[in-house]
């Protein structure tokens, strides 16, 4: 497999919509694919990824590592020659602000009943 070979990829989002298909070089890293996904993320979708660490790419049931290339991450047995490879995009949900959690926790403990045993 040549490293300058182009492969056609599309990225399936959680709601079933797709980004792509587009052609990518096999020497492209997974982190560069994630940067392109962030750049092409549909603006109307809420809770989009903020950085490449918010995204996990899955191909044929394997989570792809950022430092690997497309060529290293491919599984030729599961691909149709000349076909489009669909990768699943999983976005990590936003982490709630710690200050807002503390406020919610305090409000829960202030209201309530208590028991006293005599």
N, C-alpha and C positions, 0 to 999 in steps of 0.2 A: 504494500500500500504506500503510494507516494505521499510525502508530506505536503506537497503543493496541490493535492487533489481537492476539488470542491465537493462539499456534501450539502444537500438541501435539508434544512431543519425547520420545523415549526414547533412552537411552544404552546402547549395546552394549559389554559388557566383553570382555576377551580370551578368557575361557573360554566365551563365547556367552550368558551370562546378561545380563539387562537391568535397568536402573534406570528405572522409569517404566512407561508414559507419563504425563506430567504436562503441564499447560498453562502456558505461559510468555508473558509480554508480549514483543512484538517489540522494545521499547526496552531490554530487559534486556541487560546486557553479557555477553560470553563468560566473563569472570572471575567474574561472579555465578553463572553456570551451573556453573562448576567448583567454587565453594564449596558449592553445593547437592549436587553429586556427592559431594564429600568427606563432607558431613553424612549422606548416604543410603548411603554405601558399606557393603556387607554386612560385618558384624563377623566372620563366619567365614572370610572371605578374608584370607590373609596378604599381606604386602607392599602394603598399601593406601597411597594417596597421603597425604603429610603436609601439603603445601601446593599451591596452584594451579599452581605452577611444576613440580610433578611430573606434571601431566596435560597431554596434548595431545588436543584434540577435533578430529575429522576429519569433515567433511561433504562428500559427493560428491567425495572425493579431495583436498580442500583442507584444510590445517591452519588452524584458525581462530585469529585473534589476540585476545589478552585484551582490548584496548581497543576492539574493535568490538562492535556490537550484533548481536542475532539478525537483525534486519531487514537489516543490511548484509552478513551472512554467508550469507543464503539464496540458493539457486539455484532460482528458480521453474520453470525448464524441467525440472528433475529431480524435481519434487514432484508428487504427486497432490493435487488440490484437496480440502481437508477431511481428508486422510490424516495419518498419524503420520510425522514425520521421524525417522529413526534416525541418530544420530551415533555414531561409533566413539570409544571412550575408550582411549587408550594411556597407560599409567603408566610413567614412567621408573624403571628398577630402582634400588634403593638403592645409594648410593656406599659402597664399603667404607672402613672406618676406616684412615687412613694409618699409624697405629701398628701395627695388626695386619698390614698388608702388609709393613712393615719387618721384623717378627719372622719372617714366613714367608720373606722373601727371604734373611735371614741364615741361617736353618736350611738352606736349599737349598745355599748356597755352602760351608758348613762341612763337610758330608759329601760325599764324592766321592773320586775317584782323581786322581792326577796322573801325568804322564809326564816322564821326564828322558832327554834324548838325550846319550849320551856320545861 
